[in-house]
Amino acid sequence: MGIFKRLKTITMAELNGLLDGIEDPIAMLNEYSREMEQEIVKGQNALARQIFVEKKQAALIAETKLVVDKRTRQAKLALEQGEEAIAKLAVQEKMTKENQLQLYVEQLESIKGQTQILVEKLDQLKEKYNQMQQKKILLASRANVAQSLKQIQKVTVSFNTDDIARGVARAEEKILMMEAEVQAGNQFATPLAAFDAAFDHYVSEEELTKELEKLKSEKEKVAAL
């Protein structure tokens, strides 16, 4: 059971380590920047199409106004010439174009409103992008500092302080033992030296007998004189 638990722990640790390696915060920020840049490009393209529609609508309004003005002039001219039927047709088309013109103007206002919304959203998106770029620089700096501190901590943690403490204690014990041996040697050195000195001055029985015989011989010679 313990083996399976250890295997599970090792497997989970390896997977988490793999995910941590893949989930690089700087790479993630760069990816978010690219995604936002793509959104900005999409927004700009949508705004360009919207502006095109707006200008096309404005051109249609201008063209319709020209037709209204033209039919008004034609109706007036026909009435002046007594051609009421022609004047009636001109007025009818003029009124139709005026109705269209009113619709076109309303549509243009709606298009302009949509354009303004797109502009505001695009501005907001660009502002968020700029803020993210500034934040990315700050976060990149913080990530570099954190990574450096993490490496330092990893190096520091790699040392087993308990083993070091035990090693220092063993070294201290050896030094104390060496000092004790030296001190013990000093204590025994003086008696031994004294014994050696005493031994060096020790007179043997044979030497004593010879010295006595020598003195007796000298005494006998003096007595004989």
Residue pairs with C-beta under 8 A, 6 or more apart in sequence:
25 139
25 143
26 139
26 140
26 143
29 132
29 136
29 139
29 140
30 136
32 132
33 129
33 132
33 133
33 136
36 125
36 128
36 129
36 132
37 129
39 125
40 122
40 125
40 126
40 129
43 118
43 121
43 122
43 125
44 122
46 118
47 115
47 118
47 119
47 122
50 111
50 114
50 115
50 118
51 115
53 111
54 108
54 111
54 112
54 115
57 104
57 107
57 108
57 111
58 108
60 104
61 101
61 104
61 105
61 108
64 97
64 100
64 101
64 104
65 101
67 93
67 94
67 97
68 94
68 97
68 98
68 101
71 90
71 91
71 93
71 94
71 97
72 90
72 94
74 86
74 87
74 90
75 87
75 88
75 90
75 91
75 94
76 87
78 84
78 86
78 87
78 90
79 87
